[in-house]
Amino acid sequence: MDDGTTQVLVVSLVMRGQPHDIWYQPSARLSGGAPSRRERHFMSVASSDRGQIRLVEAKNGQTIRDFLHLPERIYADDPAWIAPLIFEQKQRVFENKPLFAHCEVACWVAYRDGAPVGRITAQLDHLQPEEIGGGKIGYFGMLEAIDDAAVFAALFETAQTWLRGQGASFLRGPYNLSINEDLGLLVENFDDPPFVMMGHARPYYKARIEEQGFNAIKDLLTYKVRPDFVAPEVMTKLATRASRTVTIRPLNSKAKAADYEAMRDIFNDAWSDNWGFVPFTKEEFAETAKVLSFLLSDDYIQFAEIDGRPVAFITAFPNLNELIGDLRGRLLPFGWAKLLWRLKVRGPKSARVALMGVRKEYQNARLGPTLAFLVIEAVRKAMQQRNVTSVEMGWILEDNHGMRHIIEAIGSTIYKRYRVYQKPL
């Protein structure tokens, strides 16, 4: 017993709400496939030396509150952690949204002696293609836990059992909650706060995940650059030449719906051959557009057009994490006023380029890198006008050498590294 874990206990709500205790080894499967939603309500792991670990499906009331507030305990002494806004996290995970039309999600909280010590989600996205050679891919996400092997084992065993019952053959993550949101485990640079919509982690997470049999399958990089970079001469010449045929413009405030749909269309085309790609549905991007409309000035979205047709775009987000660090995740009673004032009056001095795409037909053509540079240059000027001094670009796949070359050519340096893991089920 090297980690103090002996068996896994499932306490299921079954007939008339009366609990049954079922014991099984950590590698065993529940008989009869996946437990129902009622049966999944309680799941727990018995630890021989530190007390029983009980996993409860987060569905309502206190369990949802514990799920949302657990990170406050995990990162209580971490100066680099930025508490996300609780209301946003609740909407993202527990309230109905377009992602859930094609992605099934279950959430659990781990308790020891009545106190929350871990959390995890399991997802099955029906738009995700099967793994090469066959087999559905299940995901885990929103992972947070104290530094205890038994807690990590309990969390993953619960998620794995649920996903096996859904027919998944592989477990990949962390995905919070999809590839079009934030993903990957932070494995380099724990000292600097994350930019908006990027994750943070404790250094011990890496070892605890790998102890559960996961292997790294992809590294994702973010880059940092000053917006006053000096453009490479070759890029300047190419841009000058392309300006005869390419038009650069910001989001059209009088035709936002059409422009947002153009962004979705370009993104889905540009990334369709990329690793792990799952397309944005119209409903999902409409939800994203609401956020963009509230947070972004029109010139933080730039398009490249050829003959009036949008062929590339870029989006920069003001780094909200710079503004919410002292709010501790709460907008009430006065946090909302502070945030609005900071957004509208002061504004963050940092930003993140999170969405970008060049239509596939141009990616391997000479014009492809030029289109990317032109939209970068346009949004760079918009950020300079707002006195932005630091920009994060990413995430970018480590093996996406073409995009990395463009970004490194403008003086960007690697800022953080995130890792995606996978294991067979």
C-alpha positions as CSV (number, residue, x, y, z in Angstrom):
1,M,0.0,0.0,0.0
2,D,2.3,2.7,-1.2
3,D,-0.3,5.4,-1.5
4,G,-2.6,4.5,1.4
5,T,-5.5,3.4,-0.9
6,T,-6.9,-0.1,-0.5
7,Q,-10.3,-0.2,-2.1
8,V,-12.9,2.0,-3.8
9,L,-16.3,2.3,-2.2
10,V,-19.3,3.3,-4.2
11,V,-22.3,4.5,-2.2
12,S,-25.1,4.5,-4.6
13,L,-28.6,6.0,-4.3
14,V,-30.8,3.2,-5.5
15,M,-34.3,2.0,-4.7
16,R,-36.3,4.5,-2.7
17,G,-33.2,6.6,-2.2
18,Q,-31.7,4.1,0.2
19,P,-27.9,3.8,-0.1
20,H,-26.1,0.6,-0.9
21,D,-22.4,0.1,-0.1
22,I,-20.5,-1.6,-2.9
23,W,-16.8,-2.4,-2.7
24,Y,-14.5,-3.0,-5.6
25,Q,-10.9,-2.7,-6.5
26,P,-9.7,0.6,-8.1
27,S,-9.3,-1.0,-11.5
28,A,-12.7,-2.8,-11.5
29,R,-15.7,-1.6,-13.4
30,L,-19.2,-1.2,-12.2
31,S,-21.3,-4.1,-13.3
32,G,-24.0,-3.3,-15.8
33,G,-22.3,-0.3,-17.5
34,A,-22.3,3.2,-16.3
35,P,-24.3,4.1,-13.1
36,S,-27.4,6.2,-13.6
37,R,-27.4,9.9,-12.5
38,R,-29.1,8.8,-9.2
39,E,-26.5,6.0,-8.7
40,R,-23.6,8.4,-9.4
41,H,-24.6,10.8,-6.6
42,F,-22.2,9.3,-4.1
43,M,-18.9,7.7,-4.9
44,S,-16.0,7.3,-2.5
45,V,-12.6,5.9,-2.0
46,A,-11.4,4.4,1.3
47,S,-8.0,5.5,2.5
48,S,-6.3,3.3,5.1
49,D,-4.3,6.0,6.8
50,R,-5.9,9.4,6.2
51,G,-9.6,8.8,6.6
52,Q,-12.2,7.9,4.0
53,I,-12.5,9.9,0.8
54,R,-16.1,10.3,-0.4
55,L,-16.9,11.4,-3.9
56,V,-20.2,13.2,-4.4
57,E,-21.6,14.2,-7.8
58,A,-21.9,18.0,-7.8
59,K,-25.4,18.7,-8.9
60,N,-26.9,21.2,-6.5
61,G,-26.6,23.2,-3.4
62,Q,-23.5,22.7,-1.2
63,T,-21.8,20.3,-3.6
64,I,-21.8,23.0,-6.4
65,R,-20.5,25.6,-3.9
66,D,-17.8,23.3,-2.8
67,F,-16.8,22.5,-6.4
68,L,-16.6,26.2,-7.2
69,H,-14.8,27.3,-4.1
70,L,-12.3,24.5,-3.7
71,P,-9.5,26.3,-5.6
72,E,-9.5,28.9,-2.9
73,R,-8.1,26.3,-0.6
74,I,-5.7,24.7,-3.0
75,Y,-4.1,28.1,-3.9
76,A,-4.5,29.9,-0.6
77,D,-0.8,30.6,-0.4
78,D,0.0,30.9,-4.1
79,P,0.6,34.6,-5.1
80,A,0.4,33.7,-8.8
81,W,-3.1,32.3,-8.7
82,I,-5.9,34.6,-9.9
83,A,-9.3,33.6,-8.5
84,P,-11.8,33.2,-11.4
85,L,-15.1,35.0,-11.1
86,I,-17.4,32.5,-9.3
87,F,-20.5,33.5,-11.3
88,E,-18.7,32.9,-14.6
89,Q,-17.4,29.5,-13.4
90,K,-20.9,28.5,-12.3
91,Q,-22.4,29.5,-15.7
92,R,-19.6,27.7,-17.5
93,V,-19.9,24.3,-15.7
94,F,-23.4,24.0,-14.2
95,E,-25.8,26.1,-16.3
96,N,-27.2,25.1,-19.7
97,K,-25.1,26.2,-22.6
98,P,-24.7,25.2,-26.3
99,L,-21.7,23.0,-25.6
100,F,-23.9,20.6,-23.7
101,A,-25.9,19.9,-26.9
102,H,-23.1,17.7,-28.0
103,C,-21.0,17.2,-24.9
104,E,-22.0,15.1,-21.9
105,V,-20.5,16.3,-18.6
106,A,-20.4,15.0,-15.1
107,C,-18.8,16.7,-12.1
108,W,-17.6,15.4,-8.7
109,V,-16.3,16.7,-5.4
110,A,-14.0,14.6,-3.2
111,Y,-14.5,14.9,0.6
112,R,-12.4,13.8,3.5
113,D,-13.7,14.3,7.1
114,G,-16.5,16.5,5.6
115,A,-14.1,18.9,3.9
116,P,-13.7,19.2,0.1
117,V,-10.2,18.0,-1.0
118,G,-10.6,17.5,-4.7
119,R,-12.8,17.9,-7.8
120,I,-12.9,16.6,-11.4
121,T,-15.2,16.6,-14.4
122,A,-15.6,13.9,-17.1
123,Q,-16.8,14.8,-20.6
124,L,-17.7,12.9,-23.7
125,D,-17.9,15.2,-26.8
126,H,-19.9,13.6,-29.6
127,L,-18.4,16.0,-32.2
128,Q,-14.9,14.7,-31.4
129,P,-13.7,12.2,-34.0
130,E,-12.7,8.8,-32.8
131,E,-9.0,8.1,-32.1
132,I,-7.0,6.6,-35.0
133,G,-7.6,2.9,-34.9
134,G,-11.0,3.3,-33.4
135,G,-12.3,4.2,-29.9
136,K,-14.1,7.1,-28.4
137,I,-12.1,9.7,-26.5
138,G,-13.3,10.8,-23.0
139,Y,-12.0,13.8,-21.2
140,F,-11.3,14.9,-17.7
141,G,-11.2,18.6,-16.6
142,M,-11.5,21.2,-13.9
143,L,-9.0,19.1,-11.9
144,E,-8.0,20.5,-8.5
145,A,-6.9,18.5,-5.5
146,I,-4.7,18.6,-2.4
147,D,-1.3,16.9,-2.7
148,D,-2.4,13.3,-1.9
149,A,-2.1,10.3,-4.2
150,A,-5.3,8.7,-2.8
151,V,-7.3,11.8,-3.6
152,F,-6.1,11.8,-7.2
153,A,-6.6,8.1,-7.5
154,A,-10.2,8.4,-6.3
155,L,-11.0,11.3,-8.7
156,F,-9.6,9.5,-11.7
157,E,-11.2,6.2,-10.9
158,T,-14.6,7.8,-10.6
159,A,-14.2,9.7,-13.9
160,Q,-12.8,6.6,-15.7
161,T,-15.7,4.4,-14.5
162,W,-18.3,6.9,-15.8
163,L,-16.5,7.3,-19.2
164,R,-16.1,3.5,-19.6
165,G,-19.8,3.2,-19.2
166,Q,-20.3,5.8,-21.9
167,G,-18.2,3.7,-24.3
168,A,-14.9,5.7,-24.1
169,S,-11.7,3.8,-24.8
170,F,-9.3,6.7,-24.0
171,L,-9.1,9.4,-21.3
172,R,-7.5,12.7,-22.3
173,G,-7.1,16.0,-20.5
174,P,-7.2,18.3,-18.8
175,Y,-10.0,19.9,-21.0
176,N,-11.9,22.7,-19.2
177,L,-14.4,21.8,-20.7
178,S,-13.5,21.6,-24.4
179,I,-10.6,22.1,-26.8
180,N,-12.3,25.5,-27.7
181,E,-12.0,26.6,-24.1
182,D,-8.8,26.4,-21.9
183,L,-7.0,23.1,-21.8
184,G,-3.7,21.5,-20.8
185,L,-1.9,21.3,-17.4
186,L,0.6,24.1,-16.6
187,V,4.1,22.4,-16.4
188,E,6.4,25.4,-16.8
189,N,6.4,28.9,-15.2
190,F,4.3,28.7,-12.0
191,D,5.6,32.0,-10.8
192,D,3.8,34.4,-13.1
193,P,0.0,34.8,-13.0
194,P,-2.0,33.3,-15.9
195,F,-3.5,35.5,-18.6
196,V,-7.3,35.5,-19.1
197,M,-8.8,32.2,-20.0
198,M,-5.6,30.3,-19.3
199,G,-5.1,27.8,-16.4
200,H,-2.9,27.7,-13.4
201,A,-1.8,24.6,-11.4
202,R,0.3,23.4,-8.5
203,P,3.7,21.9,-9.5
204,Y,2.8,18.5,-7.9
205,Y,-0.2,18.0,-10.3
206,K,2.2,16.8,-13.0
207,A,3.6,13.9,-10.9
208,R,0.2,13.0,-9.5
209,I,-1.4,12.7,-12.9
210,E,1.5,10.7,-14.3
211,E,1.2,8.3,-11.3
212,Q,-2.2,7.4,-12.6
213,G,-0.8,6.0,-15.8
214,F,-1.1,9.0,-18.1
215,N,1.4,9.9,-20.8
216,A,2.0,13.3,-22.4
217,I,0.7,13.5,-25.9
218,K,0.9,17.2,-26.7
219,D,2.5,20.3,-25.4
220,L,0.9,23.7,-25.9
221,L,2.9,26.9,-25.7
222,T,2.1,30.5,-25.0
223,Y,4.4,33.3,-26.0
224,K,4.9,36.8,-24.6
225,V,5.7,39.8,-26.7
226,R,5.7,43.6,-26.3
227,P,3.4,45.3,-28.8
228,D,6.1,47.8,-29.7
229,F,8.1,45.1,-31.4
230,V,10.1,46.0,-34.5
231,A,8.6,44.1,-37.5
232,P,11.1,42.0,-39.5
233,E,12.1,43.7,-42.8
234,V,11.0,40.8,-44.9
235,M,7.6,40.9,-43.3
236,T,7.3,44.6,-43.9
237,K,8.1,44.2,-47.6
238,L,5.6,41.3,-48.0
239,A,2.9,43.3,-46.3
240,T,3.5,46.3,-48.5
241,R,3.2,44.2,-51.6
242,A,0.1,42.4,-50.3
243,S,-1.6,45.7,-49.4
244,R,-2.5,46.0,-53.1
245,T,-4.8,43.0,-52.9
246,V,-5.5,42.6,-49.2
247,T,-7.8,44.9,-47.2
248,I,-7.4,45.0,-43.4
249,R,-10.4,46.2,-41.3
250,P,-11.8,46.0,-37.8
251,L,-15.1,44.4,-36.8
252,N,-18.0,46.2,-38.4
253,S,-20.1,47.4,-35.6
254,K,-23.1,47.7,-37.9
255,A,-22.8,44.1,-39.1
256,K,-21.6,42.3,-36.1
257,A,-23.6,39.1,-36.6
258,A,-22.2,38.7,-40.1
259,D,-18.6,39.3,-38.9
260,Y,-19.0,36.9,-36.0
261,E,-20.2,34.2,-38.4
262,A,-17.3,35.0,-40.7
263,M,-14.9,34.4,-37.7
264,R,-16.5,31.1,-36.9
265,D,-16.3,30.0,-40.6
266,I,-12.7,31.0,-40.9
267,F,-11.8,29.3,-37.6
268,N,-13.5,26.0,-38.4
269,D,-11.8,26.0,-41.8
270,A,-8.4,27.1,-40.6
271,W,-8.1,24.6,-37.8
272,S,-10.0,21.6,-39.3
273,D,-6.9,19.6,-39.9
274,N,-5.4,20.5,-36.6
275,W,-4.8,18.0,-33.7
276,G,-7.9,17.5,-31.6
277,F,-10.1,19.8,-33.7
278,V,-13.8,20.1,-32.7
279,P,-15.7,22.7,-34.7
280,F,-17.5,25.7,-33.1
281,T,-21.2,25.2,-33.6
282,K,-23.3,28.3,-34.5
283,E,-24.9,28.3,-31.1
284,E,-21.6,28.1,-29.3
285,F,-20.0,30.9,-31.2
286,A,-23.1,33.0,-30.7
287,E,-22.5,32.6,-27.0
288,T,-18.9,33.6,-27.5
289,A,-19.9,36.6,-29.5
290,K,-22.0,37.9,-26.6
291,V,-18.8,37.9,-24.4
292,L,-16.8,39.5,-27.2
293,S,-19.3,42.3,-27.7
294,F,-19.2,43.2,-24.0
295,L,-15.5,43.0,-23.5
296,L,-13.9,44.0,-26.8
297,S,-13.6,47.2,-28.7
298,D,-14.2,46.8,-32.4
299,D,-10.5,47.2,-33.3
300,Y,-9.5,44.3,-31.0
301,I,-11.0,42.1,-33.8
302,Q,-9.3,42.5,-37.2
303,F,-10.1,40.9,-40.6
304,A,-8.1,40.4,-43.7
305,E,-10.2,40.4,-46.9
306,I,-9.4,39.6,-50.5
307,D,-12.0,40.8,-53.0
308,G,-14.4,41.6,-50.2
309,R,-14.2,38.0,-48.7
310,P,-12.8,37.6,-45.2
311,V,-9.9,35.2,-45.3
312,A,-8.1,35.7,-42.0
313,F,-8.9,37.2,-38.6
314,I,-7.4,37.8,-35.2
315,T,-8.9,38.6,-31.8
316,A,-7.2,40.1,-28.8
317,F,-8.8,40.0,-25.3
318,P,-8.0,42.5,-22.6
319,N,-6.4,40.6,-19.8
320,L,-9.1,40.6,-17.2
321,N,-7.0,38.7,-14.8
322,E,-5.0,41.9,-14.3
323,L,-8.1,43.6,-13.0
324,I,-9.8,40.9,-10.8
325,G,-6.9,39.7,-8.7
326,D,-8.1,41.4,-5.6
327,L,-11.8,40.5,-6.1
328,R,-11.2,37.0,-4.8
329,G,-13.7,35.7,-7.5
330,R,-16.6,37.8,-6.1
331,L,-18.5,40.6,-7.8
332,L,-20.7,41.3,-4.8
333,P,-21.2,43.6,-3.0
334,F,-18.7,46.0,-4.6
335,G,-16.6,43.9,-7.0
336,W,-18.8,44.6,-10.0
337,A,-18.3,48.4,-9.6
338,K,-14.5,48.0,-9.3
339,L,-14.4,45.8,-12.4
340,L,-16.5,48.1,-14.5
341,W,-14.5,51.1,-13.5
342,R,-11.2,49.4,-14.2
343,L,-12.5,48.1,-17.6
344,K,-13.9,51.4,-18.8
345,V,-11.5,54.0,-17.1
346,R,-8.2,52.4,-16.4
347,G,-8.1,49.4,-18.7
348,P,-5.6,46.5,-18.4
349,K,-2.1,47.1,-19.6
350,S,-1.8,43.5,-20.9
351,A,-3.8,41.5,-23.4
352,R,-4.0,38.0,-24.9
353,V,-4.3,37.0,-28.5
354,A,-6.6,33.9,-28.2
355,L,-8.3,33.5,-31.5
356,M,-6.7,33.6,-34.9
357,G,-7.1,31.9,-38.2
358,V,-6.1,31.9,-41.9
359,R,-8.3,30.0,-44.4
360,K,-6.8,26.7,-45.3
361,E,-6.5,27.6,-49.0
362,Y,-3.8,30.2,-48.1
363,Q,-1.9,28.4,-45.4
364,N,0.6,26.7,-47.6
365,A,0.7,29.6,-50.1
366,R,3.1,32.5,-50.0
367,L,0.4,34.8,-48.9
368,G,-0.5,32.8,-45.8
369,P,2.2,34.1,-43.4
370,T,1.6,37.6,-44.8
371,L,-2.1,37.4,-43.9
372,A,-1.2,36.3,-40.4
373,F,1.3,39.1,-40.0
374,L,-1.1,41.7,-41.4
375,V,-3.8,41.0,-38.8
376,I,-1.2,40.8,-36.1
377,E,0.1,44.2,-37.1
378,A,-3.4,45.6,-37.1
379,V,-4.4,44.4,-33.7
380,R,-0.9,45.4,-32.4
381,K,-1.6,49.0,-33.3
382,A,-5.0,48.9,-31.5
383,M,-3.3,47.6,-28.4
384,Q,-0.6,50.3,-28.5
385,Q,-3.3,53.0,-28.7
386,R,-4.6,51.6,-25.3
387,N,-1.1,51.6,-23.8
388,V,-0.9,47.8,-23.6
389,T,2.7,46.9,-22.8
390,S,2.5,43.0,-22.6
391,V,0.8,40.5,-24.9
392,E,0.4,36.7,-24.5
393,M,-0.1,34.8,-27.8
394,G,-1.5,31.3,-27.6
395,W,-2.0,28.6,-27.0
396,I,0.1,27.2,-30.0
397,L,0.9,23.5,-30.5
398,E,4.6,22.9,-30.0
399,D,4.8,21.1,-33.3
400,N,3.0,23.9,-35.2
401,H,6.3,25.1,-36.6
402,G,4.8,27.5,-39.2
403,M,2.8,29.5,-36.7
404,R,5.7,29.4,-34.2
405,H,8.1,30.8,-36.8
406,I,5.7,33.7,-37.5
407,I,5.3,34.6,-33.8
408,E,9.0,34.2,-33.0
409,A,9.9,36.4,-36.0
410,I,8.3,39.4,-34.2
411,G,10.4,38.8,-31.0
412,S,8.0,36.6,-29.0
413,T,9.5,34.3,-26.4
414,I,8.0,31.2,-24.8
415,Y,6.1,32.3,-21.6
416,K,4.3,29.1,-20.4
417,R,4.0,25.5,-21.3
418,Y,0.8,23.4,-20.9
419,R,0.6,19.6,-21.3
420,V,-2.2,17.3,-22.5
421,Y,-2.2,13.7,-21.2
422,Q,-3.9,10.5,-22.4
423,K,-4.3,6.9,-21.2
424,P,-6.2,3.9,-22.5
425,L,-9.3,2.9,-20.5
